[in-house]
Amino acid sequence: MTGRPDDGAGRMTRLPAEADELLAAAQQGDEDAYRQLMAPHRAELHAHCYRMLGSTADAEDALQETLLRAWRGLDRFQGRSSVRSWLYRIATNACLRLIESRPTRVLPTDYGPAADPQQDPGDPGVPVTEAVWIEPYPEQHLAPGPALGPEGRYEQRESVELAFVAALQHLPAGQRAALILRDVLGFSGAETARILQTTPTSVYSSLQRAHKTVRERVPHPSQQATLRALGSEAQRAIVSRYVQAWQRSDIAGIVRMLTDDATLSMPPFPVWFRGPDAIGAFFAGHARVAQNRWRAVPAVANAQLAAGLYLADDACGAFDPHSLSVLTLRGDQVAAVTAFFVPDSFALFGLPPTLPA
């Protein structure tokens, strides 16, 4: 029944004997065999859904729908393609349905113009609570995917960087899917066309348009290239400077780390600032920044350097989760700080639920 499925790059392969047996058992209704069959694919499918949707929560919804639909349709799987490409077809369609029913997710820098901190110093405005913001992606979900085929352009960690995910959200859904399937996952043009139920010519046309948009929106070099060039010791030093500056409420120290055109954005607040002077003025006007009430812990999000910020609780003196700062670097300077207000999600990023007084 399983035949010789292709591997996504036009080559025909045979399932390993163990996987072949799991598939046969799962098709007979063995739920444990099905869970084992799906286990190697869960992480990469979750990351795929995140790239498509820009939201960890939406990615989880799409993944669960994918696994449910795959279970219900497993008895009809004929082995004409690999299990992997069959799952990606189900997952991509699940994402496309969600895209139709939900607003496009963006970062504040794409939501409106930069703010003037002189008008309302320290006031980030009113948060936009609708589901319009890109969400950060935890390192624990980012498992290494299979080796990419010759069509792959982006390594797995590059493909969840904030700038790349934000650029994807500006693509029409079909272009987004085609670019991810071919350039990120390494499926061939023919396999991408089969997954999207279209033609290779249509895929090629979508890719041409998608590449133009992505080139215009994604900085070069990537964060992964920047981090490799810096090396682990320099990376630790940068995060340490950022953490210590916050713990000393050292606004000038934070500002010295920024590039001349650095941005600060704070989803779910639509307001954002550009340039060290504007960012410093915002922090100076934000009374709580200047009161030595902060603690910070290094973290990783979207395969980028990050820090979890904790704010003192006046009632008990302990420090409660406040925001997750994801740092985008240019050389050894910070070109963007995206501060996600996700205190309920700190555990996903390996951050403690609270810090003692």
C-alpha positions as YAML, in Angstrom:
chain: A
units: angstrom
residues:
- id: 1
  name: MET
  ca: [0.00, 0.00, 0.00]
- id: 2
  name: THR
  ca: [2.78, 2.46, 0.83]
- id: 3
  name: GLY
  ca: [4.65, 1.96, -2.45]
- id: 4
  name: ARG
  ca: [7.67, 4.17, -3.17]
- id: 5
  name: PRO
  ca: [6.75, 7.75, -2.22]
- id: 6
  name: ASP
  ca: [8.85, 10.62, -3.49]
- id: 7
  name: ASP
  ca: [10.93, 12.66, -1.06]
- id: 8
  name: GLY
  ca: [9.74, 16.09, -2.24]
- id: 9
  name: ALA
  ca: [12.60, 16.65, -4.65]
- id: 10
  name: GLY
  ca: [11.53, 14.22, -7.35]
- id: 11
  name: ARG
  ca: [13.44, 11.22, -5.96]
- id: 12
  name: MET
  ca: [11.64, 8.02, -5.10]
- id: 13
  name: THR
  ca: [12.35, 6.43, -1.73]
- id: 14
  name: ARG
  ca: [11.00, 3.56, 0.32]
- id: 15
  name: LEU
  ca: [9.72, 4.11, 3.84]
- id: 16
  name: PRO
  ca: [11.93, 2.62, 6.57]
- id: 17
  name: ALA
  ca: [10.57, -0.76, 7.63]
- id: 18
  name: GLU
  ca: [9.56, 0.52, 11.07]
- id: 19
  name: ALA
  ca: [7.70, 3.52, 9.62]
- id: 20
  name: ASP
  ca: [6.08, 1.24, 7.04]
- id: 21
  name: GLU
  ca: [4.81, -0.99, 9.86]
- id: 22
  name: LEU
  ca: [3.60, 2.02, 11.88]
- id: 23
  name: LEU
  ca: [1.71, 3.33, 8.86]
- id: 24
  name: ALA
  ca: [0.04, -0.02, 8.24]
- id: 25
  name: ALA
  ca: [-0.94, -0.32, 11.91]
- id: 26
  name: ALA
  ca: [-2.23, 3.26, 12.04]
- id: 27
  name: GLN
  ca: [-4.32, 2.66, 8.94]
- id: 28
  name: GLN
  ca: [-5.92, -0.22, 10.83]
- id: 29
  name: GLY
  ca: [-6.92, 2.18, 13.63]
- id: 30
  name: ASP
  ca: [-3.97, 1.83, 16.03]
- id: 31
  name: GLU
  ca: [-3.85, 5.24, 17.75]
- id: 32
  name: ASP
  ca: [-0.48, 4.58, 19.43]
- id: 33
  name: ALA
  ca: [1.07, 3.70, 16.06]
- id: 34
  name: TYR
  ca: [-0.41, 6.89, 14.63]
- id: 35
  name: ARG
  ca: [1.12, 9.01, 17.41]
- id: 36
  name: GLN
  ca: [4.52, 7.41, 16.77]
- id: 37
  name: LEU
  ca: [4.15, 7.95, 13.03]
- id: 38
  name: MET
  ca: [3.37, 11.64, 13.55]
- id: 39
  name: ALA
  ca: [6.00, 12.34, 16.22]
- id: 40
  name: PRO
  ca: [8.90, 13.07, 13.83]
- id: 41
  name: HIS
  ca: [6.75, 15.56, 11.90]
- id: 42
  name: ARG
  ca: [5.08, 17.57, 14.68]
- id: 43
  name: ALA
  ca: [7.80, 20.16, 15.28]
- id: 44
  name: GLU
  ca: [8.42, 20.97, 11.63]
- id: 45
  name: LEU
  ca: [4.67, 21.13, 10.92]
- id: 46
  name: HIS
  ca: [4.22, 23.52, 13.86]
- id: 47
  name: ALA
  ca: [7.01, 25.77, 12.52]
- id: 48
  name: HIS
  ca: [5.43, 25.64, 9.04]
- id: 49
  name: CYS
  ca: [2.09, 26.77, 10.44]
- id: 50
  name: TYR
  ca: [3.80, 29.57, 12.37]
- id: 51
  name: ARG
  ca: [5.50, 30.85, 9.22]
- id: 52
  name: MET
  ca: [2.17, 30.78, 7.40]
- id: 53
  name: LEU
  ca: [0.19, 32.45, 10.21]
- id: 54
  name: GLY
  ca: [2.65, 34.54, 12.27]
- id: 55
  name: SER
  ca: [1.08, 33.32, 15.50]
- id: 56
  name: THR
  ca: [2.12, 30.55, 17.88]
- id: 57
  name: ALA
  ca: [-1.47, 30.09, 19.06]
- id: 58
  name: ASP
  ca: [-2.85, 29.94, 15.51]
- id: 59
  name: ALA
  ca: [-0.06, 27.54, 14.57]
- id: 60
  name: GLU
  ca: [-1.13, 25.22, 17.37]
- id: 61
  name: ASP
  ca: [-4.75, 25.37, 16.14]
- id: 62
  name: ALA
  ca: [-3.66, 24.57, 12.58]
- id: 63
  name: LEU
  ca: [-1.41, 21.73, 13.76]
- id: 64
  name: GLN
  ca: [-4.22, 20.13, 15.76]
- id: 65
  name: GLU
  ca: [-6.56, 20.40, 12.78]
- id: 66
  name: THR
  ca: [-3.86, 18.83, 10.59]
- id: 67
  name: LEU
  ca: [-3.36, 15.87, 12.92]
- id: 68
  name: LEU
  ca: [-7.10, 15.32, 13.24]
- id: 69
  name: ARG
  ca: [-7.70, 15.45, 9.48]
- id: 70
  name: ALA
  ca: [-4.72, 13.19, 8.85]
- id: 71
  name: TRP
  ca: [-6.06, 10.63, 11.33]
- id: 72
  name: ARG
  ca: [-9.49, 10.69, 9.76]
- id: 73
  name: GLY
  ca: [-8.09, 10.38, 6.26]
- id: 74
  name: LEU
  ca: [-5.23, 7.96, 6.90]
- id: 75
  name: ASP
  ca: [-7.11, 4.95, 5.55]
- id: 76
  name: ARG
  ca: [-7.33, 6.72, 2.19]
- id: 77
  name: PHE
  ca: [-3.58, 7.44, 2.01]
- id: 78
  name: GLN
  ca: [-2.36, 5.47, -1.03]
- id: 79
  name: GLY
  ca: [1.38, 6.16, -0.80]
- id: 80
  name: ARG
  ca: [1.52, 8.06, -4.08]
- id: 81
  name: SER
  ca: [3.54, 10.73, -2.23]
- id: 82
  name: SER
  ca: [5.55, 10.67, 0.97]
- id: 83
  name: VAL
  ca: [3.77, 10.89, 4.32]
- id: 84
  name: ARG
  ca: [5.64, 14.17, 4.86]
- id: 85
  name: SER
  ca: [4.36, 15.87, 1.70]
- id: 86
  name: TRP
  ca: [0.86, 14.51, 2.37]
- id: 87
  name: LEU
  ca: [0.95, 16.08, 5.85]
- id: 88
  name: TYR
  ca: [2.23, 19.37, 4.45]
- id: 89
  name: ARG
  ca: [-0.68, 19.46, 2.00]
- id: 90
  name: ILE
  ca: [-3.15, 19.04, 4.89]
- id: 91
  name: ALA
  ca: [-1.32, 21.58, 7.09]
- id: 92
  name: THR
  ca: [-1.04, 24.15, 4.30]
- id: 93
  name: ASN
  ca: [-4.74, 23.88, 3.53]
- id: 94
  name: ALA
  ca: [-5.55, 24.25, 7.24]
- id: 95
  name: CYS
  ca: [-3.46, 27.45, 7.31]
- id: 96
  name: LEU
  ca: [-5.06, 28.81, 4.14]
- id: 97
  name: ARG
  ca: [-8.51, 28.38, 5.70]
- id: 98
  name: LEU
  ca: [-7.38, 30.27, 8.82]
- id: 99
  name: ILE
  ca: [-5.86, 33.06, 6.71]
- id: 100
  name: GLU
  ca: [-9.23, 33.56, 5.01]
- id: 101
  name: SER
  ca: [-11.01, 34.04, 8.33]
- id: 102
  name: ARG
  ca: [-8.47, 36.08, 10.33]
- id: 103
  name: PRO
  ca: [-6.78, 39.46, 9.87]
- id: 104
  name: THR
  ca: [-3.22, 39.67, 8.58]
- id: 105
  name: ARG
  ca: [-0.72, 39.80, 11.42]
- id: 106
  name: VAL
  ca: [1.90, 42.56, 11.41]
- id: 107
  name: LEU
  ca: [4.45, 44.25, 13.63]
- id: 108
  name: PRO
  ca: [3.81, 47.82, 14.83]
- id: 109
  name: THR
  ca: [6.42, 49.12, 12.37]
- id: 110
  name: ASP
  ca: [4.06, 48.03, 9.56]
- id: 111
  name: TYR
  ca: [0.92, 49.25, 11.33]
- id: 112
  name: GLY
  ca: [1.51, 53.00, 11.22]
- id: 113
  name: PRO
  ca: [4.18, 55.75, 11.24]
- id: 114
  name: ALA
  ca: [6.75, 56.20, 13.98]
- id: 115
  name: ALA
  ca: [5.58, 58.18, 17.01]
- id: 116
  name: ASP
  ca: [6.98, 61.41, 18.45]
- id: 117
  name: PRO
  ca: [7.86, 60.81, 22.11]
- id: 118
  name: GLN
  ca: [7.86, 64.58, 22.76]
- id: 119
  name: GLN
  ca: [4.09, 64.70, 22.37]
- id: 120
  name: ASP
  ca: [3.28, 62.03, 24.97]
- id: 121
  name: PRO
  ca: [6.51, 61.14, 26.77]
- id: 122
  name: GLY
  ca: [6.37, 57.67, 28.27]
- id: 123
  name: ASP
  ca: [2.84, 56.96, 27.04]
- id: 124
  name: PRO
  ca: [2.62, 53.92, 24.73]
- id: 125
  name: GLY
  ca: [-1.03, 54.64, 24.00]
- id: 126
  name: VAL
  ca: [-3.92, 52.17, 23.99]
- id: 127
  name: PRO
  ca: [-3.14, 48.53, 23.14]
- id: 128
  name: VAL
  ca: [-4.82, 46.96, 20.12]
- id: 129
  name: THR
  ca: [-6.16, 43.72, 21.53]
- id: 130
  name: GLU
  ca: [-7.48, 42.19, 18.32]
- id: 131
  name: ALA
  ca: [-5.41, 39.38, 16.79]
- id: 132
  name: VAL
  ca: [-3.38, 41.61, 14.47]
- id: 133
  name: TRP
  ca: [0.12, 41.19, 15.89]
- id: 134
  name: ILE
  ca: [2.84, 38.73, 14.98]
- id: 135
  name: GLU
  ca: [3.74, 36.65, 18.01]
- id: 136
  name: PRO
  ca: [7.22, 35.52, 19.13]
- id: 137
  name: TYR
  ca: [8.27, 31.93, 18.47]
- id: 138
  name: PRO
  ca: [9.79, 29.78, 21.24]
- id: 139
  name: GLU
  ca: [13.09, 28.00, 20.75]
- id: 140
  name: GLN
  ca: [11.61, 24.80, 22.17]
- id: 141
  name: HIS
  ca: [9.30, 24.49, 19.14]
- id: 142
  name: LEU
  ca: [12.14, 24.91, 16.66]
- id: 143
  name: ALA
  ca: [13.39, 21.41, 15.99]
- id: 144
  name: PRO
  ca: [15.80, 20.85, 13.11]
- id: 145
  name: GLY
  ca: [13.93, 19.81, 10.00]
- id: 146
  name: PRO
  ca: [15.06, 17.26, 7.42]
- id: 147
  name: ALA
  ca: [17.88, 18.10, 5.07]
- id: 148
  name: LEU
  ca: [16.64, 20.53, 2.45]
- id: 149
  name: GLY
  ca: [16.42, 19.64, -1.18]
- id: 150
  name: PRO
  ca: [18.27, 21.61, -3.85]
- id: 151
  name: GLU
  ca: [15.45, 24.18, -3.98]
- id: 152
  name: GLY
  ca: [15.87, 25.26, -0.35]
- id: 153
  name: ARG
  ca: [17.08, 28.85, 0.08]
- id: 154
  name: TYR
  ca: [16.56, 29.49, 3.78]
- id: 155
  name: GLU
  ca: [17.87, 27.50, 6.70]
- id: 156
  name: GLN
  ca: [15.32, 26.53, 9.32]
- id: 157
  name: ARG
  ca: [16.39, 29.14, 11.89]
- id: 158
  name: GLU
  ca: [16.47, 31.95, 9.32]
- id: 159
  name: SER
  ca: [12.92, 31.08, 8.36]
- id: 160
  name: VAL
  ca: [11.48, 32.02, 11.77]
- id: 161
  name: GLU
  ca: [13.40, 35.28, 12.23]
- id: 162
  name: LEU
  ca: [11.04, 38.17, 12.91]
- id: 163
  name: ALA
  ca: [11.83, 40.11, 9.73]
- id: 164
  name: PHE
  ca: [11.29, 37.06, 7.54]
- id: 165
  name: VAL
  ca: [8.02, 36.04, 9.23]
- id: 166
  name: ALA
  ca: [6.79, 39.65, 9.01]
- id: 167
  name: ALA
  ca: [7.66, 39.75, 5.30]
- id: 168
  name: LEU
  ca: [5.75, 36.52, 4.70]
- id: 169
  name: GLN
  ca: [2.60, 38.05, 6.16]
- id: 170
  name: HIS
  ca: [2.67, 40.71, 3.42]
- id: 171
  name: LEU
  ca: [2.40, 38.05, 0.72]
- id: 172
  name: PRO
  ca: [-0.92, 36.80, -0.65]
- id: 173
  name: ALA
  ca: [-1.68, 33.40, 0.85]
- id: 174
  name: GLY
  ca: [-0.82, 31.41, -2.28]
- id: 175
  name: GLN
  ca: [2.53, 33.14, -2.74]
- id: 176
  name: ARG
  ca: [3.30, 32.67, 0.94]
- id: 177
  name: ALA
  ca: [2.63, 28.96, 0.77]
- id: 178
  name: ALA
  ca: [4.63, 28.50, -2.45]
- id: 179
  name: LEU
  ca: [7.67, 30.34, -1.07]
- id: 180
  name: ILE
  ca: [7.68, 28.41, 2.21]
- id: 181
  name: LEU
  ca: [7.18, 25.02, 0.59]
- id: 182
  name: ARG
  ca: [9.87, 25.51, -2.02]
- id: 183
  name: ASP
  ca: [12.43, 27.91, -0.53]
- id: 184
  name: VAL
  ca: [12.20, 26.94, 3.14]
- id: 185
  name: LEU
  ca: [11.23, 23.27, 3.03]
- id: 186
  name: GLY
  ca: [12.98, 22.38, -0.20]
- id: 187
  name: PHE
  ca: [10.10, 20.72, -2.04]
- id: 188
  name: SER
  ca: [10.57, 20.62, -5.79]
- id: 189
  name: GLY
  ca: [8.46, 22.80, -8.05]
- id: 190
  name: ALA
  ca: [6.43, 19.76, -9.12]
- id: 191
  name: GLU
  ca: [5.83, 18.61, -5.53]
- id: 192
  name: THR
  ca: [4.93, 22.17, -4.44]
- id: 193
  name: ALA
  ca: [2.40, 22.27, -7.27]
- id: 194
  name: ARG
  ca: [0.89, 18.95, -6.14]
- id: 195
  name: ILE
  ca: [0.66, 20.12, -2.53]
- id: 196
  name: LEU
  ca: [-1.04, 23.38, -3.60]
- id: 197
  name: GLN
  ca: [-3.12, 21.59, -6.25]
- id: 198
  name: THR
  ca: [-1.91, 23.91, -9.00]
- id: 199
  name: THR
  ca: [0.61, 23.83, -11.84]
- id: 200
  name: PRO
  ca: [4.41, 24.21, -11.75]
- id: 201
  name: THR
  ca: [4.01, 27.26, -13.99]
- id: 202
  name: SER
  ca: [1.70, 28.87, -11.45]
- id: 203
  name: VAL
  ca: [4.15, 28.05, -8.65]
- id: 204
  name: TYR
  ca: [7.02, 29.64, -10.60]
- id: 205
  name: SER
  ca: [4.98, 32.79, -11.22]
- id: 206
  name: SER
  ca: [4.03, 33.02, -7.52]
- id: 207
  name: LEU
  ca: [7.65, 32.59, -6.49]
- id: 208
  name: GLN
  ca: [8.86, 35.39, -8.74]
- id: 209
  name: ARG
  ca: [6.45, 37.86, -7.15]
- id: 210
  name: ALA
  ca: [7.08, 36.55, -3.64]
- id: 211
  name: HIS
  ca: [10.86, 36.84, -3.98]
- id: 212
  name: LYS
  ca: [10.59, 40.50, -4.91]
- id: 213
  name: THR
  ca: [8.51, 41.33, -1.83]
- id: 214
  name: VAL
  ca: [10.77, 39.38, 0.52]
- id: 215
  name: ARG
  ca: [13.96, 40.95, -0.88]
- id: 216
  name: GLU
  ca: [12.50, 44.40, -0.24]
- id: 217
  name: ARG
  ca: [11.50, 43.65, 3.34]
- id: 218
  name: VAL
  ca: [14.13, 41.32, 4.80]
- id: 219
  name: PRO
  ca: [17.45, 42.91, 5.86]
- id: 220
  name: HIS
  ca: [20.70, 41.40, 4.68]
- id: 221
  name: PRO
  ca: [22.57, 39.67, 6.20]
- id: 222
  name: SER
  ca: [20.17, 37.49, 8.16]
- id: 223
  name: GLN
  ca: [20.29, 37.35, 11.94]
- id: 224
  name: GLN
  ca: [21.77, 33.85, 11.73]
- id: 225
  name: ALA
  ca: [24.64, 35.13, 9.57]
- id: 226
  name: THR
  ca: [25.14, 38.06, 11.95]
- id: 227
  name: LEU
  ca: [25.19, 35.80, 15.01]
- id: 228
  name: ARG
  ca: [27.65, 33.41, 13.40]
- id: 229
  name: ALA
  ca: [29.95, 36.30, 12.51]
- id: 230
  name: LEU
  ca: [29.82, 37.59, 16.09]
- id: 231
  name: GLY
  ca: [30.47, 34.26, 17.75]
- id: 232
  name: SER
  ca: [29.02, 32.97, 21.01]
- id: 233
  name: GLU
  ca: [31.22, 35.06, 23.32]
- id: 234
  name: ALA
  ca: [30.22, 38.36, 21.64]
- id: 235
  name: GLN
  ca: [26.58, 37.29, 21.66]
- id: 236
  name: ARG
  ca: [26.69, 36.66, 25.40]
- id: 237
  name: ALA
  ca: [28.35, 40.04, 25.92]
- id: 238
  name: ILE
  ca: [25.60, 41.86, 24.00]
- id: 239
  name: VAL
  ca: [22.80, 40.19, 25.94]
- id: 240
  name: SER
  ca: [24.66, 40.78, 29.20]
- id: 241
  name: ARG
  ca: [24.99, 44.52, 28.46]
- id: 242
  name: TYR
  ca: [21.28, 44.72, 27.66]
- id: 243
  name: VAL
  ca: [20.27, 42.81, 30.79]
- id: 244
  name: GLN
  ca: [22.55, 44.83, 33.08]
- id: 245
  name: ALA
  ca: [21.42, 48.15, 31.61]
- id: 246
  name: TRP
  ca: [17.81, 47.29, 32.40]
- id: 247
  name: GLN
  ca: [18.65, 46.13, 35.90]
- id: 248
  name: ARG
  ca: [20.45, 49.43, 36.56]
- id: 249
  name: SER
  ca: [17.67, 51.41, 34.84]
- id: 250
  name: ASP
  ca: [20.50, 52.74, 32.71]
- id: 251
  name: ILE
  ca: [18.67, 54.42, 29.83]
- id: 252
  name: ALA
  ca: [21.87, 55.89, 28.43]
- id: 253
  name: GLY
  ca: [23.43, 52.42, 28.45]
- id: 254
  name: ILE
  ca: [20.52, 51.01, 26.43]
- id: 255
  name: VAL
  ca: [20.67, 53.91, 23.98]
- id: 256
  name: ARG
  ca: [24.42, 53.41, 23.42]
- id: 257
  name: MET
  ca: [23.69, 49.91, 22.14]
- id: 258
  name: LEU
  ca: [21.40, 51.17, 19.36]
- id: 259
  name: THR
  ca: [22.11, 51.90, 15.70]
- id: 260
  name: ASP
  ca: [21.29, 55.39, 14.39]
- id: 261
  name: ASP
  ca: [18.05, 54.11, 12.82]
- id: 262
  name: ALA
  ca: [17.08, 51.62, 15.53]
- id: 263
  name: THR
  ca: [13.40, 50.98, 16.23]
- id: 264
  name: LEU
  ca: [11.48, 50.14, 19.39]
- id: 265
  name: SER
  ca: [8.07, 48.52, 19.07]
- id: 266
  name: MET
  ca: [5.86, 47.01, 21.77]
- id: 267
  name: PRO
  ca: [3.01, 44.79, 20.57]
- id: 268
  name: PRO
  ca: [0.08, 44.98, 21.40]
- id: 269
  name: PHE
  ca: [0.69, 48.75, 21.50]
- id: 270
  name: PRO
  ca: [0.63, 50.19, 17.97]
- id: 271
  name: VAL
  ca: [3.04, 53.02, 18.87]
- id: 272
  name: TRP
  ca: [6.70, 52.62, 17.92]
- id: 273
  name: PHE
  ca: [9.78, 54.83, 17.88]
- id: 274
  name: ARG
  ca: [12.74, 55.28, 15.55]
- id: 275
  name: GLY
  ca: [16.24, 56.46, 16.47]
- id: 276
  name: PRO
  ca: [18.20, 56.51, 19.75]
- id: 277
  name: ASP
  ca: [16.99, 60.00, 20.70]
- id: 278
  name: ALA
  ca: [13.31, 59.10, 20.33]
- id: 279
  name: ILE
  ca: [13.74, 55.76, 22.10]
- id: 280
  name: GLY
  ca: [15.72, 57.38, 24.92]
- id: 281
  name: ALA
  ca: [13.10, 60.12, 25.29]
- id: 282
  name: PHE
  ca: [10.33, 57.50, 25.54]
- id: 283
  name: PHE
  ca: [12.20, 55.57, 28.22]
- id: 284
  name: ALA
  ca: [13.02, 58.77, 30.11]
- id: 285
  name: GLY
  ca: [9.36, 59.73, 30.12]
- id: 286
  name: HIS
  ca: [8.30, 56.28, 31.27]
- id: 287
  name: ALA
  ca: [8.47, 56.72, 35.03]
- id: 288
  name: ARG
  ca: [8.88, 53.03, 35.82]
- id: 289
  name: VAL
  ca: [12.03, 52.70, 33.70]
- id: 290
  name: ALA
  ca: [13.89, 55.13, 35.95]
- id: 291
  name: GLN
  ca: [13.08, 53.55, 39.29]
- id: 292
  name: ASN
  ca: [15.47, 50.58, 39.41]
- id: 293
  name: ARG
  ca: [12.54, 48.19, 39.51]
- id: 294
  name: TRP
  ca: [13.61, 45.78, 36.77]
- id: 295
  name: ARG
  ca: [15.23, 42.40, 36.45]
- id: 296
  name: ALA
  ca: [16.09, 40.69, 33.17]
- id: 297
  name: VAL
  ca: [16.96, 37.14, 32.09]
- id: 298
  name: PRO
  ca: [18.64, 36.19, 28.78]
- id: 299
  name: ALA
  ca: [16.47, 34.17, 26.39]
- id: 300
  name: VAL
  ca: [16.09, 33.17, 22.75]
- id: 301
  name: ALA
  ca: [13.04, 33.85, 20.56]
- id: 302
  name: ASN
  ca: [12.61, 33.53, 16.80]
- id: 303
  name: ALA
  ca: [16.16, 32.16, 16.76]
- id: 304
  name: GLN
  ca: [17.34, 35.64, 17.86]
- id: 305
  name: LEU
  ca: [18.86, 37.03, 21.03]
- id: 306
  name: ALA
  ca: [16.22, 38.06, 23.55]
- id: 307
  name: ALA
  ca: [15.66, 38.92, 27.19]
- id: 308
  name: GLY
  ca: [12.73, 38.42, 29.50]
- id: 309
  name: LEU
  ca: [11.99, 41.58, 31.53]
- id: 310
  name: TYR
  ca: [10.47, 41.44, 35.01]
- id: 311
  name: LEU
  ca: [8.90, 44.36, 36.88]
- id: 312
  name: ALA
  ca: [8.81, 44.71, 40.66]
- id: 313
  name: ASP
  ca: [5.47, 44.02, 42.34]
- id: 314
  name: ASP
  ca: [4.87, 46.85, 44.82]
- id: 315
  name: ALA
  ca: [2.79, 44.60, 47.06]
- id: 316
  name: CYS
  ca: [5.29, 41.81, 47.68]
- id: 317
  name: GLY
  ca: [8.57, 43.03, 46.21]
- id: 318
  name: ALA
  ca: [8.96, 40.05, 43.89]
- id: 319
  name: PHE
  ca: [9.45, 40.57, 40.15]
- id: 320
  name: ASP
  ca: [6.66, 39.53, 37.80]
- id: 321
  name: PRO
  ca: [6.94, 38.81, 34.05]
- id: 322
  name: HIS
  ca: [6.50, 41.95, 31.98]
- id: 323
  name: SER
  ca: [7.72, 41.68, 28.38]
- id: 324
  name: LEU
  ca: [9.99, 39.70, 26.09]
- id: 325
  name: SER
  ca: [12.51, 41.87, 24.22]
- id: 326
  name: VAL
  ca: [13.61, 40.28, 20.93]
- id: 327
  name: LEU
  ca: [16.80, 41.92, 19.65]
- id: 328
  name: THR
  ca: [17.59, 42.35, 15.96]
- id: 329
  name: LEU
  ca: [21.29, 43.03, 15.50]
- id: 330
  name: ARG
  ca: [23.34, 44.82, 12.88]
- id: 331
  name: GLY
  ca: [26.89, 43.86, 13.62]
- id: 332
  name: ASP
  ca: [27.33, 44.25, 17.38]
- id: 333
  name: GLN
  ca: [24.66, 46.95, 17.68]
- id: 334
  name: VAL
  ca: [20.91, 46.62, 18.18]
- id: 335
  name: ALA
  ca: [18.92, 47.68, 15.12]
- id: 336
  name: ALA
  ca: [15.49, 46.80, 16.56]
- id: 337
  name: VAL
  ca: [13.93, 45.94, 19.89]
- id: 338
  name: THR
  ca: [10.55, 44.23, 19.63]
- id: 339
  name: ALA
  ca: [9.12, 44.06, 23.15]
- id: 340
  name: PHE
  ca: [6.29, 41.54, 23.22]
- id: 341
  name: PHE
  ca: [3.95, 41.90, 26.18]
- id: 342
  name: VAL
  ca: [3.44, 38.15, 26.71]
- id: 343
  name: PRO
  ca: [3.85, 37.57, 30.47]
- id: 344
  name: ASP
  ca: [1.63, 34.47, 30.37]
- id: 345
  name: SER
  ca: [3.94, 32.86, 27.79]
- id: 346
  name: PHE
  ca: [7.28, 33.22, 29.60]
- id: 347
  name: ALA
  ca: [7.42, 29.49, 30.36]
- id: 348
  name: LEU
  ca: [7.45, 28.73, 26.62]
- id: 349
  name: PHE
  ca: [10.74, 30.64, 26.37]
- id: 350
  name: GLY
  ca: [12.36, 28.86, 29.30]
- id: 351
  name: LEU
  ca: [11.88, 31.86, 31.57]
- id: 352
  name: PRO
  ca: [10.95, 31.53, 35.28]
- id: 353
  name: PRO
  ca: [7.38, 32.47, 36.25]
- id: 354
  name: THR
  ca: [8.64, 35.05, 38.75]
- id: 355
  name: LEU
  ca: [11.89, 36.29, 40.30]
- id: 356
  name: PRO
  ca: [12.35, 36.64, 44.06]
- id: 357
  name: ALA
  ca: [12.82, 40.01, 45.71]
...
